[in-house]
Amino acid sequence: MKSIRQQIIHGLSNDGPGHVLVLGDCLDILEHVPSNTVQAFITSPPYDTRRKATYGGVHEAGYLEWLLPRIRLMVMALTPTGVLVCNISPGRKSDGSLSIYDMQLVSTLVVEDGLAFAQKLNWLKGNFSKFVKNNTLMGGAGTGSVHRDCCEPIYVFARNMKFYRDINAVKNPIGDWASTRVNGKSGRVNSSTGSGFGCDRVKAAENEFARPHNVVRDDFDECENGIIVTPTATNGGENNTYKHSAVFPTTIPAHFIAYATRAMDVVCDPFVGSGTTMYTAFRDGRRSIGIDSSPDSIEKAKQRLNDNNVPYLFIDASKVLA
Ligand SMILES: C[S@@+](CC[C@H](N)C(=O)[O-])C[C@H]1O[C@@H](n2cnc3c(N)ncnc32)[C@H](O)[C@@H]1O
């Protein structure tokens, strides 16, 4: 029988399906992914114990010690120009205060491991973004006395700032505002505040596309962050079909696949859950590896891949010699 490493290599090769789904703890599996293989890790690890009823979790007190070795294995499998995209919500402790394990993770990866903290995006969650405009609350109204957390951070790390990216792939159409801002003025217009900021509005308005901002929303069916998305509200949209308790929308992997990978590059999600990243990688012409330690999550991922005709090689790590 082929080793896990041999199977992964075969699964990604021209003779294989291009997508590999593995049942196992990513701590045991990632070391079998050859170095210099993955162009983008796009993942959302379990956050402390808030999902203990569905797929378990890790107590926030030991969270960093649990996650760090797994992240370090990811870095070893990255290409020199690759990125590591990690959606991780800090969560709240029993006294209601915010945990800081995500900040500790950022600090450790930058200070101890020397990674570049390339960008931070904010995922404005679908079931909030339609209400947030009016500052209204959905669910839980009246409970608690702190503001509701409607965004989750998405941290992007790279070996250095020379990581591969294509901002043109995620630019937004400039929009009608550009012509109204020109307002008959040409040449550089400086801010009236005296700050020294300013721009040539005519030149800016001539651009067809603008750089995306760092908010990823998931309930829009128009071009937002450069990606045409169908409504994928987390609790009730397409992802809910697979009944995983902590899905992210396809918008998130799609954004980073477009921005930080090329056709046929390998994308890996070591906490693949219901298979969102693998499905999106297939849809967008990339190869992928997905890993999950929960047989239940793996079943959901399989169903999703099968429903979408994604070819994949399945490996049950417990049945394979390392
Ligand atoms: C936040 S969910 C990911 C959901 C996924 N982004 C999606 O859209 O469906 C985290 C997943 O990590 C899995 N998990 C927890 N510990 C793991 C480990 N040590 N190795 C691999 N997967 C693990 C859980 O079973 C769960 O499915």
The ligand as an SDF file (V2000), in Angstrom:
LIG
                    3D

 27 29  0  0  0  0  0  0  0  0999 V2000
  -14.3460   26.0310   11.6900 C   0  0  0  0  0  0  0  0  0  0  0  0
  -14.5630   24.4100   11.0560 S   0  0  0  0  0  0  0  0  0  0  0  0
  -14.1220   24.6110    9.3620 C   0  0  0  0  0  0  0  0  0  0  0  0
  -15.3140   24.7960    8.4880 C   0  0  0  0  0  0  0  0  0  0  0  0
  -14.9880   24.9860    7.0200 C   0  0  0  0  0  0  0  0  0  0  0  0
  -14.2840   26.2300    6.7910 N   0  0  0  0  0  0  0  0  0  0  0  0
  -16.2550   24.9760    6.1820 C   0  0  0  0  0  0  0  0  0  0  0  0
  -16.5320   25.9450    5.4630 O   0  0  0  0  0  0  0  0  0  0  0  0
  -17.0070   23.9850    6.2680 O   0  0  0  0  0  0  0  0  0  0  0  0
  -13.1840   23.5790   11.7360 C   0  0  0  0  0  0  0  0  0  0  0  0
  -13.0450   22.1150   11.3320 C   0  0  0  0  0  0  0  0  0  0  0  0
  -11.7980   21.6580   11.8720 O   0  0  0  0  0  0  0  0  0  0  0  0
  -11.9410   20.2850   12.1760 C   0  0  0  0  0  0  0  0  0  0  0  0
  -10.8480   19.9160   13.0950 N   0  0  0  0  0  0  0  0  0  0  0  0
  -10.7520   20.0980   14.4240 C   0  0  0  0  0  0  0  0  0  0  0  0
   -9.5800   19.6580   14.8910 N   0  0  0  0  0  0  0  0  0  0  0  0
   -8.8890   19.1930   13.8100 C   0  0  0  0  0  0  0  0  0  0  0  0
   -7.6030   18.6230   13.6330 C   0  0  0  0  0  0  0  0  0  0  0  0
   -6.7760   18.4290   14.6670 N   0  0  0  0  0  0  0  0  0  0  0  0
   -7.2010   18.2750   12.3860 N   0  0  0  0  0  0  0  0  0  0  0  0
   -8.0370   18.4490   11.3140 C   0  0  0  0  0  0  0  0  0  0  0  0
   -9.2900   18.9530   11.4450 N   0  0  0  0  0  0  0  0  0  0  0  0
   -9.7040   19.3440   12.6490 C   0  0  0  0  0  0  0  0  0  0  0  0
  -13.3410   20.1780   12.7490 C   0  0  0  0  0  0  0  0  0  0  0  0
  -13.8220   18.8540   12.6370 O   0  0  0  0  0  0  0  0  0  0  0  0
  -14.1150   21.1720   11.8760 C   0  0  0  0  0  0  0  0  0  0  0  0
  -14.7420   20.5090   10.7960 O   0  0  0  0  0  0  0  0  0  0  0  0
  1  2  1  0
  2  3  1  0
  2 10  1  0
  3  4  1  0
  4  5  1  0
  5  6  1  0
  5  7  1  0
  7  8  2  0
  7  9  1  0
 10 11  1  0
 11 12  1  0
 11 26  1  0
 12 13  1  0
 13 14  1  0
 13 24  1  0
 14 15  1  0
 14 23  1  0
 15 16  2  0
 16 17  1  0
 17 18  1  0
 17 23  2  0
 18 19  1  0
 18 20  2  0
 20 21  1  0
 21 22  2  0
 22 23  1  0
 24 25  1  0
 24 26  1  0
 26 27  1  0
M  CHG  2   2   1   9  -1
M  END
$$$$
